[in-house]
Amino acid sequence: MLSEFISSDLFEIILKLTLSCVLAGIIGIERSSLSKPAGFGTHSIIGLSSALVVMASQYMSYYYNIDASRIPSQILAGIGFIGAGTIIRNGINVRGVTTAAGILSVTCIGIAVGMGYYTAAVVSTLIVFIVLSINHDMNSKFERYEGLDLVITLNNTSKTIEEIEDFFKKEKITIQNIKKDTNVIKDKKLEVLNVSVTYDTKSTSKNEIISKLISMKSVYEVRNEE
């Protein structure tokens, strides 16, 4: 009875859909642990859906003599819309690219499972999961320069902008963009600077930069826009 079920079409359908969901979900768990835009649920559904599309293509190819490669090829084009939705640009920083790459990977894993290429799908899942897990540590070791977006609220605008520019110059921090705005805090109109900078991680740190800015008398508040 069990052997008949294992050899049945129903078992193959359940196996492919479940396996693709689980494998994609494993990668999604790593993204969820870092509070990324697309986590476990998104990755699992994309993986399952990719396998389902391949299975549907194979079904139509068998019964209606349709090219089985046509529909899966459109998945990779369509998944770009979801991937683009996870990419966020904030000043000079661009976030979500790795998550978008992860979404592409689970799509391919789902396609592989749908085609019955289980070994490649499992091995790919393990490799992608490991790469994502060590990605942050590797970046911190090899990337020397990092971008930082700051919102600096000023107590006094008299020569303050020049002081801040001199501070960044003294600390060898490169200003990429600086924009002046206004804000009302406790019924008091204050000037606000939106500053995008890049700095050498070997010589200073994000916390040190913010701490030194806050210590300036003319600075009311410093906020890191992450």
N, C-alpha and C positions, 0 to 999 in steps of 0.2 A: 504493500500500500504506500509506504513512504517512498520507495524507489520510483513508483509510478508518478507520485506527486513531484519529486525532484526532476524527473525527466519531462514534466508537463510544461506547456507554454505559460501557464499561470505562475509557476514557480520562477521561471525565467523573468517574467515581467516584474514580480515582486522583488527578486534579487537585484535586477538592474536599477529599479527606482530607489530601493532602500540603500543599496551600496553607494549610488551617486549622491544621495542625500547625506549619508553618513560621512563620506569622504570630503564633500564640500563643507559640511558642518564642522569638521575638524579644523579646517583652515579658518572658518568663520569664528570659531572659539578664540583663536589667537587674536583676531581683530577686535572681538568683543571685550577681551581682557584689557585692551588699550582704549576702550570707549571710542572706537572709530565709527564713521558714519554708517558703514555696512558691516553688520556683525554676523552672528550665528544664523539667525533666521534668514537674512538676505542671501547669504552664501548657500545655505541648504536648499532653498527654493530654486535658486539659479541652477545649481547642480542637478537637481531632480528634473527641472524643466528641460535642460539641455538633453538629458538622457531620453526623456519622453519624446522630444522632437525627433531625435534620431530613430527611435523605435517606430514612431508614426511614419517616418519617411520609408523605413524598411517595409512597413505594412503596406503602404501605398505602392511601393515599388513591386511588391510581390503580387498584389491583387489588381493593380491598375496599370502596370508597366510604366511607372514614372521613374525618372532618374532620382535615385536615392540620395545623391549628393547635393541636390539643389537646395533643399530646405536647411540642412545643417550649415551650409555655407553662409546662409543669411543670418544665422545666430550670431556669428562673430561680428558681423556688421551691426546688428541691432543691439548687441550688448554694450556697444560703445556709448549709447545714451545713458545707461545705468552707471557705467564707469565714470562718465563725465560729471554725473550728478554728485559723485563722492569727492571730486576735486574742488578745493576751495582756495581762492587766491585772497590773501590778506596782506596788503602792502607788497613787500618784496618776497614774501614767503608764499610758497605754494604747497598745500597739504592735500593728502588724499590720493596721491599718485600711486603709492604702494598698494593701497586698498583697491584702487581701480585695476591694478595689475593682478591682484588676488582674485578679483571677480572674473577677469579674463581666464585665469588659470582654472578656476572651478568650472567655468563653461567648457573648457577643453577636456577637463576630467570627466564631466558629465557626458560629453560626446563620446569619449573613449569607452566609458561604461556602457553607453547605449549600443555601441558597436560590438560589445563583448570583449574588448581589449582590457581585461581586468588587471592583469599584471602591471601594465604601463600606468593605469589609473592609480593603483595603490602606491607604486613607487613614486609617481609624480606628486601625490598627496604628501608623502613623507618628506620629499625634497623641498617642496614649497613651504611646508610647515616649519621645517628646520631653518630655511632661509629667512622667513619672516620673524622667527624667534630670535635669531642672532643679528638681525638687520640693524637694530638700534645700537647695539654694542659695537658693531663693525663701523657704523657711521661715526660714532664718537671717537673711535681710534684713528680713522683715516681722514675725516673731514676737518680741516683746520679752521675754516671760516664759516661763520654762522650768521644768519639774518635775525634781526630783532625789530619788532614794531612796538613803539612806545607812545603812550598818550601822557604828556607832561602838562599838568595844570599849574599855572604860575600865580604867585601872590602879587608880584610886581613886574610889570613889563619893561620897566626902564632898564635898558641894556641887558635884560635877562637873556634874550635870544642870542645876543653876542657872547654872553657868558657860557651858555650851553654849547654853542658852536666851538668856542675855545676849549671847553672841557673835552668834547669829543676829539678835537684835534690833538690835545695834550695826551689823551689816552690812546691815540692812534686808532680811533674808531672812525670808519668811513660813513659819512652821511649820504644815503641814497636819495632820500626825499624828505622834505620838511614842509609842513603846511600849518598855517595859523588859523585858529577857530576861536569861538567864544563859548562859555558855559556859565550857567547860573547855579551857584552853590550857596545855600543859606541866604538867599536874597541878595547875593553879591555876584556881580558880573566879573568873571575871571577869564583870562586869556588861556587858550589851550593850544599846545603844539602837538601835532601828529608827526612823529619822526620815525623814519625807517633807516636803520643802520646795519652795517656788517662789521663784525669784530673778529679778532684773532683769538680763538679759544685757548691757545697755548699761553697767552699773556694775560688774559682776563676772563671773567665769566659773566653771565647774565645777571646773577645776583649782585656781583660787585658793582656793575654799571648802575643798576637801579639804586643800590644803597648809597653810592656816591652822589647820585642826582638828588635823592631825597634829602641828603644832608645839606644841600644848598639852601640858603635862607630864602631865596626868591622862589623856590619851588614848593608848591602846596601839596601836590600829589603826583605820583608816577604809577602808571598802570601798564602792564604788559599785555598787549593784544594778541593772545594766542588763539 
